[in-house]
Amino acid sequence: MKRVMIAMAAALFAAACQPMPATDTASAAPALQPTQLSAAGTTDAALCARAGGKMLPQGRMQSVRCVITYADAGRRCTTGSDCQGDCRVEDAAGAPHAGAAAVGTCQRDSSRFGCYTTVENGKAEATLCVD
């Protein structure tokens, strides 16, 4: 009995010495589910529906593709890992120059189309227009 108690105490002490996670999980972007990752941009309507997406016309050619709305849409960010999608400045006309300090917002959905500036490590990247 005494050995069991000592073993249990040793296990509790060992568990208490585990390192803390490197990131603050309260500020981290919610993870996308595997179904959402595989559904974003697909032309498979059934897969899209299971992932909670909507089939919408996208791009200049208006090809119908799955678009997933992100839970953290509009949240302030300084790098892509802060978001489920990209950290972006959506107003391409008012966007900072590439390399300038910038704060963006997490993109609204999985659509890759439109004009936007991505923000990585607190700096603006080149403005992209995808059509």
C-alpha positions, 0 to 999 in steps of 0.5 A: 500500500505504501509503495502504491501511494509513493508511486501515485505521489511521484506520478503527480509530481512528474505531471506537475513539472510538464512545460506550459504550452508555448502559445497563449491558447486564448488568443490563438485562432480557433482551428479549422476542422479537417472537413473544413480544410478539405472543403474550402474551394472544392466544387463538391457540394455535399462535402461543402455542406458537411463542412458548413460552407456555401457554394458560391460563384467565385472569381471573374469566371464565376466558377461555383466553389465552396466558401467557408465563413471563419469564426474569427472574421474581423478580429485584429491580427498581426500575422496569419497564424492569428487567424483561421485564414489570412491576416489581411488589410482588405482596403487595397487602396488604403493599404500600407506599402509592402514592408511597412508596419501593419495591423490587419483583420482576420479574413471573413471567409475562405474566398481567395478572390479580390484585392487585399494586402496580407500582413505577416509578422506585423508587416504588410506584404505586397497587395494582391488582386486575384480574379 
